[in-house]
Amino acid sequence: MKLLSGLTFSLILFACTSFASAEELSRAGLFVEPMVTYQTGDVDVSYPAPFSDSKEDLKGFGLGLRLGFHVYESIFLGLDGRYSRPDYDSSALGGKASADSWDGGVTLGAQTPVAGLRVWGTYILGGTLNPEEIGGVDVKFNDLKGYRIGAGIYLGVVSLNAEYQDAKYDSTTVEKAGPISGTTDDINGHDKSWIFSVSFPVSI
C-alpha cells in the first residue's frame, strides 16, 4: 500500500509540474471546498477467537471540507477533513448499526482550467470508525492511515467527484466484548471504499 500511495503521489506531482507555467506560479490564492459525500465499501475485520473474521459493509452519507492553497487554476494543496454517519453491517456479529466516522489528511492535486478536469491524491493522517454496539460487542477503530485517489469535473460552480480509498486502522478500542476490553492490535480493520461527492470549490 505504501508503494502504491508513493507512486500515486509521484504521478500527481508530475501532473502538477506539467500543468503549471511560470506565469501561473505568480498567481496564487486560498480556496475552500465544502462537500457532500456518499461512501460505499467494505471493512475487512480480523477478530481474535472466538469471533470469526468478517467483511463489514459500510454505506452512508457524510460531509467534508477542504481548505488549501492553489496556484492559478492548475495545482492545489490542502487539508481535507471528513465526517460521516454510515450504516455498519457486520457479518461476524450478525447485525447492523449506525457508526460515527471521521478522518483528516493532506491533498495534492492538479486541474485543467479549460476542460474542468481535476485529479488528486490524499494521504490520510488519522481517523476513527465507531460503530454502535452490535450483539453485545462494541468496538472503535482508531488511527486510520492510507490514501485516497480521486478525479472530478466542473459543471458550473459544482464539481462532481469520485474517489477510491484504501486505508487501515492501526489499533482498536474494545469497549465491550465479553472478557476482552481496552486497546488492542489484535483486531485489524482494512477499509476499501468508493466515495462519491458533490463539492463547491470557492477561491477566497
C-alpha positions as CSV (number, residue, x, y, z in Angstrom):
1,M,0.0,0.0,0.0
2,K,2.9,2.4,0.8
3,L,4.5,1.7,-2.6
4,L,1.2,2.3,-4.4
5,S,0.5,5.5,-2.5
6,G,4.0,6.7,-3.2
7,L,3.6,6.1,-6.9
8,T,0.2,7.8,-6.9
9,F,1.6,11.0,-5.4
10,S,4.6,10.9,-7.7
11,L,2.2,10.8,-10.7
12,I,0.1,13.7,-9.3
13,L,3.3,15.7,-8.6
14,F,4.4,15.2,-12.2
15,A,1.0,16.3,-13.5
16,C,1.2,19.4,-11.3
17,T,4.5,20.4,-12.7
18,S,3.3,19.8,-16.2
19,F,0.2,21.9,-15.8
20,A,1.9,24.9,-14.1
21,S,3.8,27.5,-16.0
22,A,6.0,30.4,-14.8
23,E,3.1,32.9,-15.3
24,E,0.7,30.7,-13.4
25,L,3.1,30.3,-10.4
26,S,2.9,34.1,-9.9
27,R,-0.8,33.9,-9.4
28,A,-1.9,32.1,-6.2
29,G,-4.5,32.2,-3.5
30,L,-6.6,30.3,-1.0
31,F,-9.6,28.2,-1.6
32,V,-12.3,26.5,0.5
33,E,-14.3,23.4,-0.8
34,P,-17.3,22.1,1.2
35,M,-18.7,18.8,0.0
36,V,-21.5,16.3,0.5
37,T,-20.2,12.7,0.3
38,Y,-21.6,9.2,-0.2
39,Q,-19.4,6.2,0.8
40,T,-19.9,2.6,-0.2
41,G,-17.4,-0.1,0.6
42,D,-16.1,-2.8,2.9
43,V,-14.1,-3.1,6.0
44,D,-12.2,-6.4,6.3
45,V,-12.0,-7.1,10.1
46,S,-9.8,-9.7,11.7
47,Y,-11.2,-10.6,15.2
48,P,-9.5,-12.8,17.8
49,A,-11.1,-16.1,18.8
50,P,-13.9,-16.9,19.4
51,F,-15.1,-14.4,16.8
52,S,-14.6,-15.1,13.1
53,D,-13.1,-12.7,10.5
54,S,-15.7,-10.8,8.5
55,K,-16.3,-8.3,5.8
56,E,-18.3,-5.4,7.1
57,D,-20.4,-3.4,4.8
58,L,-20.1,0.4,5.1
59,K,-22.6,2.7,3.4
60,G,-23.7,6.3,4.1
61,F,-23.7,10.0,3.6
62,G,-21.3,12.5,5.1
63,L,-19.9,16.0,4.9
64,G,-16.4,17.2,4.1
65,L,-14.3,20.4,3.9
66,R,-11.1,21.0,2.0
67,L,-9.1,24.2,2.8
68,G,-5.9,25.0,0.9
69,F,-3.7,26.9,-1.4
70,H,-4.0,27.0,-5.2
71,V,-1.5,28.2,-7.9
72,Y,-3.5,29.9,-10.6
73,E,-6.0,27.3,-11.9
74,S,-3.6,24.4,-12.2
75,I,-2.4,22.9,-8.9
76,F,-3.7,22.8,-5.4
77,L,-2.6,21.7,-2.0
78,G,-4.9,21.5,1.0
79,L,-6.1,19.9,4.2
80,D,-9.0,17.5,3.8
81,G,-11.4,16.7,6.7
82,R,-14.4,14.3,6.5
83,Y,-17.3,13.3,8.8
84,S,-19.9,10.7,8.0
85,R,-22.6,8.7,9.7
86,P,-22.7,5.4,7.7
87,D,-24.5,2.1,8.3
88,Y,-22.1,-0.6,9.5
89,D,-23.4,-4.1,8.6
90,S,-21.3,-6.9,10.3
91,S,-21.5,-10.4,9.1
92,A,-19.4,-11.7,12.0
93,L,-21.6,-10.0,14.6
94,G,-24.9,-10.7,12.8
95,G,-26.3,-7.2,12.9
96,K,-26.3,-3.6,11.6
97,A,-25.8,-0.3,13.4
98,S,-25.0,3.3,12.7
99,A,-21.4,4.5,13.1
100,D,-19.6,7.8,13.5
101,S,-16.6,8.2,11.2
102,W,-14.1,11.0,10.7
103,D,-10.7,11.3,9.0
104,G,-8.3,14.0,8.1
105,G,-5.5,14.2,5.5
106,V,-3.4,16.2,3.1
107,T,-4.4,16.6,-0.5
108,L,-2.3,17.4,-3.6
109,G,-4.0,17.8,-6.9
110,A,-3.9,19.2,-10.5
111,Q,-6.7,20.6,-12.7
112,T,-7.1,21.8,-16.3
113,P,-8.9,25.2,-16.3
114,V,-10.3,24.9,-19.8
115,A,-11.8,21.4,-19.6
116,G,-12.6,21.5,-15.9
117,L,-11.0,18.1,-15.2
118,R,-9.3,17.5,-11.8
119,V,-7.2,14.7,-10.3
120,W,-5.8,14.4,-6.8
121,G,-4.4,12.2,-4.1
122,T,-5.0,12.4,-0.4
123,Y,-2.7,10.9,2.3
124,I,-4.9,10.1,5.3
125,L,-3.1,11.1,8.5
126,G,-5.7,9.9,11.0
127,G,-9.3,8.9,11.6
128,T,-11.7,6.7,13.5
129,L,-14.7,4.5,12.9
130,N,-17.0,4.0,15.9
131,P,-20.0,1.7,15.3
132,E,-22.7,1.4,17.9
133,E,-23.0,-1.9,19.8
134,I,-23.9,-5.0,17.8
135,G,-24.7,-8.3,19.5
136,G,-23.0,-7.3,22.8
137,V,-19.8,-6.2,21.0
138,D,-18.8,-2.6,21.0
139,V,-15.5,-1.7,19.2
140,K,-14.0,1.5,18.0
141,F,-11.4,1.5,15.2
142,N,-8.6,4.1,15.6
143,D,-5.5,5.5,13.8
144,L,-6.6,5.4,10.2
145,K,-3.7,5.6,7.8
146,G,-3.9,5.2,4.0
147,Y,-4.7,7.1,0.8
148,R,-7.5,8.3,-1.5
149,I,-7.1,8.9,-5.2
150,G,-9.8,10.9,-7.0
151,A,-11.0,12.7,-10.1
152,G,-13.7,15.2,-10.8
153,I,-15.2,17.5,-13.3
154,Y,-16.5,21.0,-13.0
155,L,-20.1,21.7,-14.0
156,G,-20.5,25.5,-13.4
157,V,-19.7,26.1,-9.8
158,V,-20.1,22.5,-8.8
159,S,-17.6,19.7,-9.0
160,L,-18.7,16.0,-9.4
161,N,-16.1,13.7,-7.9
162,A,-15.3,10.0,-7.4
163,E,-12.5,8.7,-5.1
164,Y,-11.1,5.3,-4.2
165,Q,-10.0,4.8,-0.6
166,D,-7.6,2.2,0.7
167,A,-6.7,2.6,4.4
168,K,-6.1,0.6,7.6
169,Y,-7.0,1.2,11.2
170,D,-3.8,0.6,13.2
171,S,-5.5,0.0,16.6
172,T,-8.9,-0.9,18.0
173,T,-10.5,0.1,21.3
174,V,-12.7,-2.8,22.6
175,E,-15.4,-1.1,24.8
176,K,-17.4,-4.2,25.3
177,A,-16.8,-7.8,24.1
178,G,-17.1,-10.4,26.9
179,P,-13.8,-10.7,28.7
180,I,-11.9,-8.5,26.2
181,S,-11.5,-4.8,26.8
182,G,-9.1,-2.0,26.3
183,T,-7.0,-1.0,23.3
184,T,-5.6,-3.9,21.2
185,D,-3.7,-4.5,17.9
186,D,-5.4,-8.0,17.6
187,I,-8.4,-6.5,15.9
188,N,-7.5,-5.1,12.5
189,G,-9.7,-3.2,10.1
190,H,-8.9,-2.6,6.4
191,D,-11.2,-0.1,4.6
192,K,-11.6,-0.2,0.8
193,S,-14.3,2.1,-0.4
194,W,-15.6,4.3,-3.2
195,I,-16.6,7.8,-2.2
196,F,-18.8,9.9,-4.5
197,S,-19.2,13.6,-3.8
198,V,-20.6,16.9,-4.9
199,S,-18.3,19.8,-3.9
200,F,-18.3,23.6,-4.3
201,P,-14.7,25.0,-4.7
202,V,-14.5,28.7,-4.0
203,S,-11.5,30.9,-4.2
204,I,-11.1,33.2,-1.1
